[in-house]
Amino acid sequence: MDPAVRTLRARLGAHAMWANTLDPASRTAKARAAAAGRFEKQARELHPDATDEQIARVAEQLKKAFYTEMQLKAAKKRAAKSAKPKPAAA
């Protein structure tokens, strides 16, 4: 399937899904809780003797680091994609 068509179909599906969702926060609550638990678990592994307050701070930093890394990877991918030579039109 053409990548442009695949992108449009995915975008259409996402818009339709969110149009049918009155409370987006409740729809994503499980995923957000799982992610928070993952970062808290990592924080406790790094600092087993830390207080709950310290764990919360470290977990928040781990979360920020994770999402910043994702942004960096996406930026690199976009840069590589724009640097790639375009095929000549026939």
Biopython code that builds the backbone (N, CA, C, O; Angstrom):
import numpy as np
from Bio.PDB.StructureBuilder import StructureBuilder

atoms = [
    (1, "MET", "N", (0.845, -1.177, 0.000)),
    (1, "MET", "CA", (0.000, 0.000, 0.000)),
    (1, "MET", "C", (0.896, 1.248, 0.000)),
    (1, "MET", "O", (1.933, 1.293, 0.662)),
    (2, "ASP", "N", (0.469, 2.234, -0.747)),
    (2, "ASP", "CA", (1.198, 3.496, -0.840)),
    (2, "ASP", "C", (1.301, 4.132, 0.558)),
    (2, "ASP", "O", (0.293, 4.217, 1.260)),
    (3, "PRO", "N", (2.487, 4.575, 0.971)),
    (3, "PRO", "CA", (2.647, 5.164, 2.305)),
    (3, "PRO", "C", (1.730, 6.363, 2.563)),
    (3, "PRO", "O", (1.252, 6.548, 3.682)),
    (4, "ALA", "N", (1.487, 7.168, 1.544)),
    (4, "ALA", "CA", (0.601, 8.324, 1.725)),
    (4, "ALA", "C", (-0.827, 7.874, 2.016)),
    (4, "ALA", "O", (-1.505, 8.452, 2.865)),
    (5, "VAL", "N", (-1.277, 6.848, 1.315)),
    (5, "VAL", "CA", (-2.626, 6.313, 1.533)),
    (5, "VAL", "C", (-2.713, 5.684, 2.925)),
    (5, "VAL", "O", (-3.703, 5.866, 3.635)),
    (6, "ARG", "N", (-1.679, 4.950, 3.306)),
    (6, "ARG", "CA", (-1.655, 4.326, 4.633)),
    (6, "ARG", "C", (-1.726, 5.398, 5.728)),
    (6, "ARG", "O", (-2.438, 5.233, 6.719)),
    (7, "THR", "N", (-0.989, 6.489, 5.543)),
    (7, "THR", "CA", (-1.011, 7.585, 6.511)),
    (7, "THR", "C", (-2.403, 8.203, 6.608)),
    (7, "THR", "O", (-2.898, 8.459, 7.706)),
    (8, "LEU", "N", (-3.022, 8.439, 5.477)),
    (8, "LEU", "CA", (-4.366, 9.029, 5.472)),
    (8, "LEU", "C", (-5.391, 8.098, 6.118)),
    (8, "LEU", "O", (-6.275, 8.548, 6.847)),
    (9, "ARG", "N", (-5.266, 6.803, 5.847)),
    (9, "ARG", "CA", (-6.204, 5.849, 6.463)),
    (9, "ARG", "C", (-6.020, 5.807, 7.978)),
    (9, "ARG", "O", (-6.997, 5.743, 8.724)),
    (10, "ALA", "N", (-4.777, 5.842, 8.427)),
    (10, "ALA", "CA", (-4.511, 5.836, 9.868)),
    (10, "ALA", "C", (-5.045, 7.110, 10.507)),
    (10, "ALA", "O", (-5.642, 7.059, 11.582)),
    (11, "ARG", "N", (-4.839, 8.243, 9.863)),
    (11, "ARG", "CA", (-5.325, 9.522, 10.385)),
    (11, "ARG", "C", (-6.853, 9.525, 10.451)),
    (11, "ARG", "O", (-7.435, 10.000, 11.425)),
    (12, "LEU", "N", (-7.494, 8.995, 9.417)),
    (12, "LEU", "CA", (-8.953, 8.899, 9.398)),
    (12, "LEU", "C", (-9.452, 8.047, 10.558)),
    (12, "LEU", "O", (-10.403, 8.419, 11.245)),
    (13, "GLY", "N", (-8.809, 6.904, 10.774)),
    (13, "GLY", "CA", (-9.199, 6.029, 11.875)),
    (13, "GLY", "C", (-9.025, 6.696, 13.228)),
    (13, "GLY", "O", (-9.876, 6.550, 14.106)),
    (14, "ALA", "N", (-7.934, 7.424, 13.403)),
    (14, "ALA", "CA", (-7.693, 8.111, 14.676)),
    (14, "ALA", "C", (-8.750, 9.186, 14.916)),
    (14, "ALA", "O", (-9.274, 9.303, 16.023)),
    (15, "HIS", "N", (-9.063, 9.963, 13.898)),
    (15, "HIS", "CA", (-10.080, 11.010, 14.055)),
    (15, "HIS", "C", (-11.441, 10.402, 14.376)),
    (15, "HIS", "O", (-12.173, 10.918, 15.221)),
    (16, "ALA", "N", (-11.778, 9.310, 13.706)),
    (16, "ALA", "CA", (-13.061, 8.656, 13.969)),
    (16, "ALA", "C", (-13.105, 8.111, 15.395)),
    (16, "ALA", "O", (-14.123, 8.235, 16.075)),
    (17, "MET", "N", (-12.008, 7.508, 15.849)),
    (17, "MET", "CA", (-11.955, 6.965, 17.206)),
    (17, "MET", "C", (-12.161, 8.076, 18.242)),
    (17, "MET", "O", (-12.965, 7.928, 19.162)),
    (18, "TRP", "N", (-11.427, 9.196, 18.088)),
    (18, "TRP", "CA", (-11.539, 10.266, 19.078)),
    (18, "TRP", "C", (-12.881, 10.991, 18.971)),
    (18, "TRP", "O", (-13.348, 11.563, 19.956)),
    (19, "ALA", "N", (-13.509, 10.978, 17.788)),
    (19, "ALA", "CA", (-14.839, 11.566, 17.651)),
    (19, "ALA", "C", (-15.874, 10.774, 18.449)),
    (19, "ALA", "O", (-16.876, 11.329, 18.901)),
    (20, "ASN", "N", (-15.626, 9.474, 18.618)),
    (20, "ASN", "CA", (-16.540, 8.612, 19.365)),
    (20, "ASN", "C", (-16.187, 8.531, 20.848)),
    (20, "ASN", "O", (-16.767, 7.725, 21.575)),
    (21, "THR", "N", (-15.253, 9.347, 21.300)),
    (21, "THR", "CA", (-14.803, 9.314, 22.688)),
    (21, "THR", "C", (-15.159, 10.630, 23.365)),
    (21, "THR", "O", (-14.622, 11.679, 23.012)),
    (22, "LEU", "N", (-16.067, 10.573, 24.341)),
    (22, "LEU", "CA", (-16.451, 11.794, 25.045)),
    (22, "LEU", "C", (-15.439, 12.187, 26.121)),
    (22, "LEU", "O", (-15.264, 13.373, 26.401)),
    (23, "ASP", "N", (-14.776, 11.207, 26.721)),
    (23, "ASP", "CA", (-13.821, 11.485, 27.792)),
    (23, "ASP", "C", (-12.464, 10.882, 27.440)),
    (23, "ASP", "O", (-12.182, 9.739, 27.800)),
    (24, "PRO", "N", (-11.617, 11.647, 26.734)),
    (24, "PRO", "CA", (-10.325, 11.101, 26.306)),
    (24, "PRO", "C", (-9.438, 10.673, 27.474)),
    (24, "PRO", "O", (-8.693, 9.701, 27.354)),
    (25, "ALA", "N", (-9.506, 11.372, 28.587)),
    (25, "ALA", "CA", (-8.660, 11.028, 29.731)),
    (25, "ALA", "C", (-8.985, 9.630, 30.255)),
    (25, "ALA", "O", (-8.082, 8.874, 30.614)),
    (26, "SER", "N", (-10.263, 9.290, 30.297)),
    (26, "SER", "CA", (-10.623, 7.961, 30.797)),
    (26, "SER", "C", (-10.210, 6.875, 29.802)),
    (26, "SER", "O", (-9.890, 5.752, 30.194)),
    (27, "ARG", "N", (-10.219, 7.218, 28.519)),
    (27, "ARG", "CA", (-9.834, 6.230, 27.508)),
    (27, "ARG", "C", (-8.351, 5.880, 27.593)),
    (27, "ARG", "O", (-7.954, 4.753, 27.296)),
    (28, "THR", "N", (-7.540, 6.846, 27.998)),
    (28, "THR", "CA", (-6.096, 6.630, 28.045)),
    (28, "THR", "C", (-5.575, 6.390, 29.465)),
    (28, "THR", "O", (-4.364, 6.280, 29.658)),
    (29, "ALA", "N", (-6.450, 6.307, 30.447)),
    (29, "ALA", "CA", (-6.033, 6.187, 31.852)),
    (29, "ALA", "C", (-5.174, 4.947, 32.102)),
    (29, "ALA", "O", (-4.155, 5.034, 32.786)),
    (30, "LYS", "N", (-5.568, 3.805, 31.561)),
    (30, "LYS", "CA", (-4.804, 2.573, 31.785)),
    (30, "LYS", "C", (-3.386, 2.693, 31.251)),
    (30, "LYS", "O", (-2.429, 2.302, 31.920)),
    (31, "ALA", "N", (-3.250, 3.228, 30.057)),
    (31, "ALA", "CA", (-1.919, 3.370, 29.448)),
    (31, "ALA", "C", (-1.058, 4.333, 30.245)),
    (31, "ALA", "O", (0.126, 4.074, 30.460)),
    (32, "ARG", "N", (-1.642, 5.448, 30.688)),
    (32, "ARG", "CA", (-0.875, 6.413, 31.476)),
    (32, "ARG", "C", (-0.444, 5.812, 32.806)),
    (32, "ARG", "O", (0.676, 6.046, 33.258)),
    (33, "ALA", "N", (-1.329, 5.036, 33.440)),
    (33, "ALA", "CA", (-0.989, 4.394, 34.713)),
    (33, "ALA", "C", (0.126, 3.362, 34.514)),
    (33, "ALA", "O", (1.028, 3.252, 35.344)),
    (34, "ALA", "N", (0.062, 2.618, 33.428)),
    (34, "ALA", "CA", (1.098, 1.626, 33.153)),
    (34, "ALA", "C", (2.449, 2.299, 32.917)),
    (34, "ALA", "O", (3.475, 1.823, 33.403)),
    (35, "ALA", "N", (2.449, 3.393, 32.179)),
    (35, "ALA", "CA", (3.700, 4.111, 31.920)),
    (35, "ALA", "C", (4.259, 4.682, 33.218)),
    (35, "ALA", "O", (5.461, 4.589, 33.469)),
    (36, "ALA", "N", (3.403, 5.268, 34.037)),
    (36, "ALA", "CA", (3.857, 5.824, 35.316)),
    (36, "ALA", "C", (4.442, 4.724, 36.189)),
    (36, "ALA", "O", (5.459, 4.928, 36.852)),
    (37, "GLY", "N", (3.807, 3.567, 36.190)),
    (37, "GLY", "CA", (4.306, 2.436, 36.971)),
    (37, "GLY", "C", (5.661, 1.961, 36.480)),
    (37, "GLY", "O", (6.520, 1.573, 37.272)),
    (38, "ARG", "N", (5.846, 1.995, 35.177)),
    (38, "ARG", "CA", (7.123, 1.582, 34.603)),
    (38, "ARG", "C", (8.247, 2.512, 35.033)),
    (38, "ARG", "O", (9.332, 2.057, 35.393)),
    (39, "PHE", "N", (7.987, 3.823, 34.994)),
    (39, "PHE", "CA", (9.017, 4.779, 35.382)),
    (39, "PHE", "C", (9.286, 4.700, 36.883)),
    (39, "PHE", "O", (10.427, 4.848, 37.320)),
    (40, "GLU", "N", (8.244, 4.467, 37.667)),
    (40, "GLU", "CA", (8.436, 4.319, 39.114)),
    (40, "GLU", "C", (9.263, 3.070, 39.419)),
    (40, "GLU", "O", (10.136, 3.091, 40.286)),
    (41, "LYS", "N", (8.985, 1.994, 38.705)),
    (41, "LYS", "CA", (9.742, 0.757, 38.905)),
    (41, "LYS", "C", (11.219, 0.975, 38.578)),
    (41, "LYS", "O", (12.097, 0.527, 39.316)),
    (42, "GLN", "N", (11.488, 1.664, 37.472)),
    (42, "GLN", "CA", (12.870, 1.974, 37.101)),
    (42, "GLN", "C", (13.537, 2.815, 38.188)),
    (42, "GLN", "O", (14.690, 2.577, 38.548)),
    (43, "ALA", "N", (12.806, 3.795, 38.702)),
    (43, "ALA", "CA", (13.363, 4.672, 39.739)),
    (43, "ALA", "C", (13.702, 3.873, 40.991)),
    (43, "ALA", "O", (14.744, 4.097, 41.606)),
    (44, "ARG", "N", (12.832, 2.947, 41.372)),
    (44, "ARG", "CA", (13.084, 2.133, 42.563)),
    (44, "ARG", "C", (14.266, 1.184, 42.350)),
    (44, "ARG", "O", (15.006, 0.892, 43.290)),
    (45, "GLU", "N", (14.443, 0.704, 41.116)),
    (45, "GLU", "CA", (15.600, -0.152, 40.825)),
    (45, "GLU", "C", (16.903, 0.647, 40.901)),
    (45, "GLU", "O", (17.922, 0.142, 41.372)),
    (46, "LEU", "N", (16.860, 1.896, 40.434)),
    (46, "LEU", "CA", (18.047, 2.740, 40.482)),
    (46, "LEU", "C", (18.384, 3.192, 41.904)),
    (46, "LEU", "O", (19.555, 3.304, 42.269)),
    (47, "HIS", "N", (17.350, 3.448, 42.696)),
    (47, "HIS", "CA", (17.525, 4.005, 44.040)),
    (47, "HIS", "C", (16.657, 3.236, 45.048)),
    (47, "HIS", "O", (15.622, 3.749, 45.474)),
    (48, "PRO", "N", (17.047, 2.049, 45.428)),
    (48, "PRO", "CA", (16.200, 1.216, 46.287)),
    (48, "PRO", "C", (15.965, 1.794, 47.691)),
    (48, "PRO", "O", (14.976, 1.444, 48.335)),
    (49, "ASP", "N", (16.839, 2.654, 48.166)),
    (49, "ASP", "CA", (16.682, 3.202, 49.512)),
    (49, "ASP", "C", (16.051, 4.587, 49.528)),
    (49, "ASP", "O", (16.007, 5.222, 50.582)),
    (50, "ALA", "N", (15.564, 5.072, 48.396)),
    (50, "ALA", "CA", (15.011, 6.424, 48.302)),
    (50, "ALA", "C", (13.625, 6.506, 48.931)),
    (50, "ALA", "O", (12.917, 5.507, 49.054)),
    (51, "THR", "N", (13.259, 7.723, 49.323)),
    (51, "THR", "CA", (11.917, 7.961, 49.873)),
    (51, "THR", "C", (10.916, 8.007, 48.718)),
    (51, "THR", "O", (11.305, 8.089, 47.553)),
    (52, "ASP", "N", (9.629, 7.952, 49.051)),
    (52, "ASP", "CA", (8.587, 8.025, 48.016)),
    (52, "ASP", "C", (8.672, 9.346, 47.252)),
    (52, "ASP", "O", (8.456, 9.382, 46.041)),
    (53, "GLU", "N", (8.980, 10.413, 47.952)),
    (53, "GLU", "CA", (9.101, 11.731, 47.310)),
    (53, "GLU", "C", (10.264, 11.722, 46.316)),
    (53, "GLU", "O", (10.134, 12.239, 45.206)),
    (54, "GLN", "N", (11.375, 11.151, 46.701)),
    (54, "GLN", "CA", (12.528, 11.068, 45.812)),
    (54, "GLN", "C", (12.229, 10.177, 44.607)),
    (54, "GLN", "O", (12.615, 10.486, 43.480)),
    (55, "ILE", "N", (11.543, 9.080, 44.862)),
    (55, "ILE", "CA", (11.168, 8.167, 43.762)),
    (55, "ILE", "C", (10.274, 8.893, 42.767)),
    (55, "ILE", "O", (10.452, 8.755, 41.556)),
    (56, "ALA", "N", (9.319, 9.661, 43.264)),
    (56, "ALA", "CA", (8.424, 10.398, 42.373)),
    (56, "ALA", "C", (9.207, 11.381, 41.515)),
    (56, "ALA", "O", (8.928, 11.518, 40.323)),
    (57, "ARG", "N", (10.185, 12.068, 42.105)),
    (57, "ARG", "CA", (10.996, 13.023, 41.357)),
    (57, "ARG", "C", (11.839, 12.316, 40.297)),
    (57, "ARG", "O", (11.915, 12.767, 39.154)),
    (58, "VAL", "N", (12.467, 11.212, 40.679)),
    (58, "VAL", "CA", (13.297, 10.459, 39.732)),
    (58, "VAL", "C", (12.425, 9.879, 38.618)),
    (58, "VAL", "O", (12.820, 9.914, 37.453)),
    (59, "ALA", "N", (11.259, 9.350, 38.949)),
    (59, "ALA", "CA", (10.355, 8.790, 37.942)),
    (59, "ALA", "C", (9.944, 9.861, 36.940)),
    (59, "ALA", "O", (9.868, 9.596, 35.740)),
    (60, "GLU", "N", (9.682, 11.061, 37.424)),
    (60, "GLU", "CA", (9.316, 12.164, 36.529)),
    (60, "GLU", "C", (10.479, 12.489, 35.588)),
    (60, "GLU", "O", (10.257, 12.750, 34.405)),
    (61, "GLN", "N", (11.693, 12.477, 36.087)),
    (61, "GLN", "CA", (12.860, 12.744, 35.242)),
    (61, "GLN", "C", (13.084, 11.618, 34.231)),
    (61, "GLN", "O", (13.455, 11.876, 33.086)),
    (62, "LEU", "N", (12.861, 10.390, 34.645)),
    (62, "LEU", "CA", (12.972, 9.259, 33.719)),
    (62, "LEU", "C", (11.944, 9.385, 32.597)),
    (62, "LEU", "O", (12.241, 9.105, 31.436)),
    (63, "LYS", "N", (10.742, 9.806, 32.953)),
    (63, "LYS", "CA", (9.685, 10.002, 31.963)),
    (63, "LYS", "C", (10.085, 11.103, 30.977)),
    (63, "LYS", "O", (9.935, 10.936, 29.767)),
    (64, "LYS", "N", (10.588, 12.217, 31.488)),
    (64, "LYS", "CA", (11.014, 13.314, 30.609)),
    (64, "LYS", "C", (12.160, 12.873, 29.705)),
    (64, "LYS", "O", (12.196, 13.226, 28.526)),
    (65, "ALA", "N", (13.089, 12.107, 30.253)),
    (65, "ALA", "CA", (14.213, 11.612, 29.453)),
    (65, "ALA", "C", (13.718, 10.689, 28.341)),
    (65, "ALA", "O", (14.188, 10.773, 27.206)),
    (66, "PHE", "N", (12.776, 9.817, 28.664)),
    (66, "PHE", "CA", (12.222, 8.883, 27.688)),
    (66, "PHE", "C", (11.581, 9.631, 26.523)),
    (66, "PHE", "O", (11.854, 9.331, 25.361)),
    (67, "TYR", "N", (10.719, 10.615, 26.840)),
    (67, "TYR", "CA", (10.024, 11.336, 25.781)),
    (67, "TYR", "C", (10.970, 12.247, 25.001)),
    (67, "TYR", "O", (10.771, 12.456, 23.804)),
    (68, "THR", "N", (11.983, 12.784, 25.650)),
    (68, "THR", "CA", (12.970, 13.593, 24.937)),
    (68, "THR", "C", (13.766, 12.728, 23.973)),
    (68, "THR", "O", (14.069, 13.150, 22.857)),
    (69, "GLU", "N", (14.104, 11.515, 24.406)),
    (69, "GLU", "CA", (14.808, 10.586, 23.523)),
    (69, "GLU", "C", (13.948, 10.248, 22.302)),
    (69, "GLU", "O", (14.457, 10.159, 21.185)),
    (70, "MET", "N", (12.656, 10.063, 22.516)),
    (70, "MET", "CA", (11.757, 9.794, 21.386)),
    (70, "MET", "C", (11.731, 10.971, 20.419)),
    (70, "MET", "O", (11.741, 10.779, 19.203)),
    (71, "GLN", "N", (11.697, 12.195, 20.959)),
    (71, "GLN", "CA", (11.707, 13.386, 20.108)),
    (71, "GLN", "C", (13.002, 13.468, 19.303)),
    (71, "GLN", "O", (12.982, 13.801, 18.118)),
    (72, "LEU", "N", (14.123, 13.164, 19.946)),
    (72, "LEU", "CA", (15.412, 13.197, 19.270)),
    (72, "LEU", "C", (15.457, 12.178, 18.133)),
    (72, "LEU", "O", (15.908, 12.493, 17.032)),
    (73, "LYS", "N", (14.994, 10.967, 18.398)),
    (73, "LYS", "CA", (14.979, 9.940, 17.359)),
    (73, "LYS", "C", (14.100, 10.353, 16.186)),
    (73, "LYS", "O", (14.462, 10.143, 15.029)),
    (74, "ALA", "N", (12.939, 10.945, 16.486)),
    (74, "ALA", "CA", (12.035, 11.387, 15.425)),
    (74, "ALA", "C", (12.670, 12.502, 14.608)),
    (74, "ALA", "O", (12.549, 12.523, 13.383)),
    (75, "ALA", "N", (13.344, 13.426, 15.276)),
    (75, "ALA", "CA", (14.001, 14.532, 14.563)),
    (75, "ALA", "C", (15.104, 13.999, 13.651)),
    (75, "ALA", "O", (15.258, 14.459, 12.520)),
    (76, "LYS", "N", (15.866, 13.030, 14.146)),
    (76, "LYS", "CA", (16.921, 12.436, 13.320)),
    (76, "LYS", "C", (16.325, 11.734, 12.107)),
    (76, "LYS", "O", (16.860, 11.826, 11.002)),
    (77, "LYS", "N", (15.232, 11.046, 12.316)),
    (77, "LYS", "CA", (14.586, 10.327, 11.217)),
    (77, "LYS", "C", (14.039, 11.307, 10.178)),
    (77, "LYS", "O", (14.163, 11.080, 8.974)),
    (78, "ARG", "N", (13.427, 12.407, 10.656)),
    (78, "ARG", "CA", (12.924, 13.418, 9.720)),
    (78, "ARG", "C", (14.068, 14.042, 8.932)),
    (78, "ARG", "O", (13.951, 14.266, 7.727)),
    (79, "ALA", "N", (15.179, 14.324, 9.620)),
    (79, "ALA", "CA", (16.338, 14.928, 8.947)),
    (79, "ALA", "C", (16.901, 13.974, 7.894)),
    (79, "ALA", "O", (17.246, 14.396, 6.790)),
    (80, "ALA", "N", (16.992, 12.706, 8.232)),
    (80, "ALA", "CA", (17.502, 11.718, 7.269)),
    (80, "ALA", "C", (16.554, 11.603, 6.077)),
    (80, "ALA", "O", (16.990, 11.460, 4.935)),
    (81, "LYS", "N", (15.270, 11.665, 6.354)),
    (81, "LYS", "CA", (14.280, 11.541, 5.280)),
    (81, "LYS", "C", (14.348, 12.760, 4.343)),
    (81, "LYS", "O", (14.251, 12.610, 3.125)),
    (82, "SER", "N", (14.512, 13.952, 4.906)),
    (82, "SER", "CA", (14.564, 15.148, 4.058)),
    (82, "SER", "C", (15.891, 15.248, 3.311)),
    (82, "SER", "O", (15.960, 15.880, 2.257)),
    (83, "ALA", "N", (16.949, 14.631, 3.847)),
    (83, "ALA", "CA", (18.261, 14.655, 3.188)),
    (83, "ALA", "C", (18.354, 13.644, 2.058)),
    (83, "ALA", "O", (19.223, 13.744, 1.193)),
    (84, "LYS", "N", (17.450, 12.667, 2.073)),
    (84, "LYS", "CA", (17.475, 11.624, 1.046)),
    (84, "LYS", "C", (17.116, 12.241, -0.306)),
    (84, "LYS", "O", (16.125, 12.966, -0.396)),
    (85, "PRO", "N", (17.908, 11.970, -1.379)),
    (85, "PRO", "CA", (17.607, 12.554, -2.687)),
    (85, "PRO", "C", (16.280, 12.021, -3.222)),
    (85, "PRO", "O", (15.960, 10.839, -3.097)),
    (86, "LYS", "N", (15.537, 12.918, -3.809)),
    (86, "LYS", "CA", (14.238, 12.571, -4.398)),
    (86, "LYS", "C", (14.469, 11.938, -5.772)),
    (86, "LYS", "O", (15.329, 12.390, -6.528)),
    (87, "PRO", "N", (13.692, 10.878, -6.099)),
    (87, "PRO", "CA", (13.841, 10.278, -7.424)),
    (87, "PRO", "C", (13.358, 11.260, -8.505)),
    (87, "PRO", "O", (12.409, 12.015, -8.298)),
    (88, "ALA", "N", (14.022, 11.230, -9.638)),
    (88, "ALA", "CA", (13.655, 12.114, -10.753)),
    (88, "ALA", "C", (12.295, 11.698, -11.317)),
    (88, "ALA", "O", (11.987, 10.510, -11.412)),
    (89, "ALA", "N", (11.504, 12.673, -11.681)),
    (89, "ALA", "CA", (10.189, 12.398, -12.274)),
    (89, "ALA", "C", (10.377, 11.836, -13.677)),
    (89, "ALA", "O", (11.271, 12.251, -14.414)),
    (90, "ALA", "N", (9.532, 10.899, -14.028)),
    (90, "ALA", "CA", (9.668, 10.246, -15.346)),
    (90, "ALA", "C", (8.955, 10.995, -16.417)),
    (90, "ALA", "O", (8.971, 10.581, -17.576)),
]
sb = StructureBuilder()
sb.init_structure("model")
sb.init_model(0)
sb.init_chain("A")
sb.init_seg("    ")
for serial, (resi, resn, name, xyz) in enumerate(atoms, 1):
    if name == "N":
        sb.init_residue(resn, " ", resi, " ")
    sb.init_atom(name, np.array(xyz, "f"), 0.0, 1.0, " ", f" {name:<3s}", serial, name[0])
structure = sb.get_structure()
